Amino acid sequence: MFNRKGKRNAEEHLKTLSIQFGEDQKMVTQLAEVLYQDRTELKEDIDSSWDFLNTLRNKPTELDTKIEQIKIEMDRYQDIIDYAQ
């Protein structure tokens, strides 16, 4: 179907795209690992803040409501982290 030159050009183009795809795949993997590490560190920071909030005594009702909202969001965030693993 192809002449020799067309076949050679197509093979070279395929090889170039294959190399580029491999490099892109490595970069995406590295960025995903960085994102996962950032999320894990953020989760640790939030957990320590959460522990501090739980140590407060005589919390106003408004703070209790906001803390409950934070807890719901933390559960969602933990689901994202678990999914990423």
KENU-758118 format. One record per atom (N, C-alpha, C, CB): atom name; x, y, z. Coordinates in steps of 0.05 Angstrom, whole numbers. Glycine has a CB too. Layout:
(CA; (X; Y; Z)) ...
This chain:
(N; (16; -24; 0)) (CA; (0; 0; 0)) (C; (17; 25; 0)) (CB; (-19; 0; 24)) (N; (36; 26; 19)) (CA; (53; 49; 20)) (C; (78; 44; 3)) (CB; (61; 56; 49)) (N; (88; 66; -7)) (CA; (115; 62; -19)) (C; (136; 61; 3)) (CB; (121; 85; -40)) (N; (159; 55; -4)) (CA; (180; 51; 16)) (C; (185; 76; 33)) (CB; (206; 43; 2)) (N; (186; 99; 20)) (CA; (190; 125; 34)) (C; (167; 131; 53)) (CB; (194; 148; 13)) (N; (143; 127; 44)) (CA; (120; 132; 61)) (C; (120; 114; 86)) (CB; (94; 128; 46)) (N; (127; 89; 81)) (CA; (128; 70; 104)) (C; (149; 78; 124)) (CB; (133; 41; 93)) (N; (173; 86; 114)) (CA; (195; 94; 131)) (C; (187; 119; 147)) (CB; (220; 99; 115)) (N; (174; 138; 134)) (CA; (165; 162; 148)) (C; (145; 156; 170)) (CB; (154; 182; 128)) (N; (126; 138; 163)) (CA; (106; 130; 183)) (C; (119; 116; 207)) (CB; (85; 112; 170)) (N; (138; 99; 202)) (CA; (151; 84; 224)) (C; (167; 104; 242)) (CB; (170; 63; 213)) (N; (181; 123; 229)) (CA; (196; 143; 245)) (C; (177; 160; 261)) (CB; (213; 161; 226)) (N; (155; 167; 249)) (CA; (135; 184; 264)) (C; (123; 168; 287)) (CB; (112; 192; 245)) (N; (118; 142; 283)) (CA; (108; 125; 305)) (C; (128; 123; 327)) (CB; (100; 97; 294)) (N; (153; 119; 320)) (CA; (175; 117; 340)) (C; (177; 143; 356)) (CB; (202; 110; 326)) (N; (176; 165; 343)) (CA; (177; 191; 356)) (C; (153; 195; 376)) (CB; (177; 214; 336)) (N; (130; 188; 366)) (CA; (106; 190; 383)) (C; (108; 171; 407)) (CB; (81; 185; 367)) (N; (119; 147; 403)) (CA; (121; 128; 424)) (C; (140; 138; 446)) (CB; (132; 101; 413)) (N; (162; 150; 438)) (CA; (181; 161; 457)) (C; (168; 184; 472)) (CB; (207; 171; 443)) (N; (154; 202; 458)) (CA; (141; 224; 471)) (C; (120; 214; 491)) (CB; (127; 243; 450)) (N; (105; 194; 483)) (CA; (84; 183; 501)) (C; (97; 172; 526)) (CB; (69; 161; 487)) (N; (120; 158; 524)) (CA; (134; 148; 547)) (C; (143; 170; 566)) (CB; (158; 131; 539)) (N; (153; 191; 555)) (CA; (162; 214; 571)) (C; (138; 227; 585)) (CB; (177; 235; 554)) (N; (117; 231; 570)) (CA; (93; 243; 582)) (C; (81; 225; 604)) (CB; (71; 247; 560)) (N; (82; 199; 600)) (CA; (72; 181; 620)) (C; (88; 183; 646)) (CB; (72; 152; 610)) (N; (115; 185; 643)) (CA; (132; 188; 667)) (C; (126; 214; 682)) (CB; (162; 187; 659)) (N; (122; 235; 667)) (CA; (116; 261; 679)) (C; (90; 261; 694)) (CB; (116; 283; 658)) (N; (69; 249; 682)) (CA; (43; 247; 695)) (C; (45; 231; 720)) (CB; (22; 235; 676)) (N; (60; 209; 720)) (CA; (64; 192; 743)) (C; (78; 208; 765)) (CB; (80; 167; 736)) (N; (99; 223; 758)) (CA; (113; 239; 778)) (C; (95; 260; 790)) (CB; (138; 252; 766)) (N; (79; 273; 774)) (CA; (61; 294; 784)) (C; (39; 282; 801)) (CB; (48; 309; 760)) (N; (30; 259; 795)) (CA; (10; 245; 811)) (C; (21; 238; 838)) (CB; (-1; 220; 797)) (N; (46; 230; 839)) (CA; (59; 223; 864)) (C; (63; 248; 882)) (CB; (87; 210; 859)) (N; (70; 271; 869)) (CA; (73; 296; 884)) (C; (46; 305; 895)) (CB; (85; 318; 865)) (N; (25; 303; 878)) (CA; (-1; 310; 887)) (C; (-10; 293; 911)) (CB; (-21; 308; 864)) (N; (-5; 267; 909)) (CA; (-13; 249; 931)) (C; (2; 256; 956)) (CB; (-7; 219; 923)) (N; (28; 262; 954)) (CA; (44; 270; 978)) (C; (33; 296; 990)) (CB; (74; 273; 970)) (N; (26; 315; 973)) (CA; (15; 341; 983)) (C; (-11; 336; 997)) (CB; (11; 360; 959)) (N; (-28; 319; 986)) (CA; (-54; 313; 999)) (C; (-50; 299; 1025)) (CB; (-71; 296; 980)) (N; (-31; 281; 1027)) (CA; (-25; 267; 1052)) (C; (-15; 286; 1073)) (CB; (-5; 244; 1047)) (N; (3; 304; 1066)) (CA; (13; 324; 1085)) (C; (-9; 342; 1094)) (CB; (36; 340; 1072)) (N; (-26; 351; 1076)) (CA; (-49; 368; 1083)) (C; (-67; 353; 1102)) (CB; (-64; 377; 1058)) (N; (-72; 328; 1097)) (CA; (-89; 312; 1115)) (C; (-77; 311; 1143)) (CB; (-93; 283; 1103)) (N; (-51; 308; 1145)) (CA; (-38; 307; 1171)) (C; (-42; 334; 1185)) (CB; (-9; 300; 1168)) (N; (-38; 356; 1171)) (CA; (-42; 383; 1183)) (C; (-71; 386; 1192)) (CB; (-34; 405; 1162)) (N; (-89; 378; 1176)) (CA; (-118; 380; 1183)) (C; (-124; 363; 1207)) (CB; (-136; 373; 1159)) (N; (-113; 339; 1208)) (CA; (-118; 321; 1231)) (C; (-107; 334; 1257)) (CB; (-105; 294; 1227)) (N; (-83; 346; 1256)) (CA; (-73; 359; 1281)) (C; (-91; 383; 1288)) (CB; (-45; 368; 1277)) (N; (-100; 398; 1269)) (CA; (-119; 420; 1275)) (C; (-144; 409; 1287)) (CB; (-124; 437; 1250)) (N; (-154; 387; 1276)) (CA; (-178; 375; 1286)) (C; (-175; 366; 1315)) (CB; (-186; 351; 1268)) (N; (-152; 354; 1321)) (CA; (-146; 346; 1348)) (C; (-146; 370; 1367)) (CB; (-120; 331; 1350)) (N; (-134; 392; 1358)) (CA; (-134; 416; 1374)) (C; (-163; 426; 1379)) (CB; (-117; 438; 1361)) (N; (-179; 427; 1358)) (CA; (-206; 436; 1362)) (C; (-222; 418; 1381)) (CB; (-221; 437; 1335)) (N; (-216; 393; 1381)) (CA; (-231; 375; 1399)) (C; (-222; 378; 1428)) (CB; (-226; 346; 1390)) (N; (-199; 390; 1432)) (CA; (-190; 395; 1460)) (C; (-202; 419; 1473)) (CB; (-159; 397; 1461)) (N; (-214; 436; 1456)) (CA; (-226; 461; 1467)) (C; (-250; 453; 1485)) (CB; (-235; 480; 1445)) (N; (-252; 466; 1507)) (CA; (-274; 462; 1525)) (C; (-294; 485; 1522)) (CB; (-264; 460; 1555)) (N; (-319; 480; 1529)) (CA; (-340; 500; 1528)) (C; (-341; 514; 1501)) (CB; (-335; 521; 1550)) (N; (-343; 498; 1480)) (CA; (-344; 510; 1453)) (C; (-372; 522; 1449)) (CB; (-339; 488; 1432)) (N; (-373; 545; 1436)) (CA; (-399; 557; 1429)) (C; (-413; 539; 1409)) (CB; (-395; 586; 1418)) (N; (-440; 541; 1409)) (CA; (-456; 525; 1391)) (C; (-449; 530; 1361)) (CB; (-486; 531; 1395)) (N; (-443; 555; 1354)) (CA; (-436; 561; 1327)) (C; (-410; 546; 1319)) (CB; (-432; 592; 1324)) (N; (-391; 545; 1337)) (CA; (-367; 530; 1331)) (C; (-372; 501; 1328)) (CB; (-346; 535; 1354)) (N; (-390; 489; 1344)) (CA; (-397; 461; 1341)) (C; (-408; 456; 1313)) (CB; (-417; 453; 1362)) (N; (-425; 474; 1303)) (CA; (-437; 471; 1277)) (C; (-416; 472; 1255)) (CB; (-459; 492; 1272)) (N; (-398; 491; 1257)) (CA; (-376; 494; 1237)) (C; (-358; 470; 1238)) (CB; (-361; 520; 1242)) (N; (-352; 460; 1262)) (CA; (-335; 436; 1265)) (C; (-348; 412; 1251)) (CB; (-329; 430; 1294)) (N; (-374; 410; 1254)) (CA; (-388; 387; 1242)) (C; (-386; 389; 1211)) (CB; (-417; 387; 1251)) (N; (-388; 414; 1200)) (CA; (-385; 418; 1172)) (C; (-357; 410; 1163)) (CB; (-392; 447; 1164)) (N; (-337; 418; 1179)) (CA; (-310; 411; 1172)) (C; (-306; 381; 1173)) (CB; (-290; 424; 1193)) (N; (-319; 367; 1192)) (CA; (-317; 338; 1193)) (C; (-328; 325; 1168)) (CB; (-332; 328; 1218)) (N; (-350; 335; 1158)) (CA; (-362; 324; 1134)) (C; (-343; 328; 1110)) (CB; (-389; 338; 1128)) (N; (-331; 351; 1108)) (CA; (-312; 357; 1086)) (C; (-287; 339; 1089)) (CB; (-304; 386; 1085)) (N; (-278; 335; 1114)) (CA; (-255; 318; 1118)) (C; (-261; 289; 1109)) (CB; (-247; 318; 1147)) (N; (-285; 280; 1115)) (CA; (-292; 253; 1106)) (C; (-291; 251; 1075)) (CB; (-320; 245; 1116)) (N; (-300; 271; 1062)) (CA; (-299; 271; 1032)) (C; (-270; 272; 1023)) (CB; (-314; 296; 1021)) (N; (-254; 288; 1036)) (CA; (-225; 290; 1029)) (C; (-211; 263; 1034)) (CB; (-212; 313; 1045)) (N; (-217; 250; 1056)) (CA; (-205; 224; 1061)) (C; (-213; 204; 1039)) (CB; (-214; 214; 1089)) (N; (-238; 206; 1030)) (CA; (-246; 188; 1008)) (C; (-229; 192; 983)) (CB; (-276; 192; 1001)) (N; (-223; 217; 977)) (CA; (-206; 224; 954)) (C; (-178; 212; 957)) (CB; (-204; 254; 950)) (N; (-167; 215; 981)) (CA; (-140; 204; 987)) (C; (-141; 173; 985)) (CB; (-131; 212; 1015)) (N; (-161; 161; 996)) (CA; (-163; 132; 995)) (C; (-165; 122; 966)) (CB; (-187; 122; 1011)) (N; (-180; 137; 950)) (CA; (-184; 129; 922)) (C; (-157; 132; 907)) (CB; (-205; 147; 908)) (N; (-141; 152; 914)) (CA; (-115; 156; 901)) (C; (-95; 134; 907)) (CB; (-104; 183; 909)) (N; (-99; 121; 929)) (CA; (-80; 99; 936)) (C; (-85; 76; 917)) (CB; (-83; 91; 965)) 
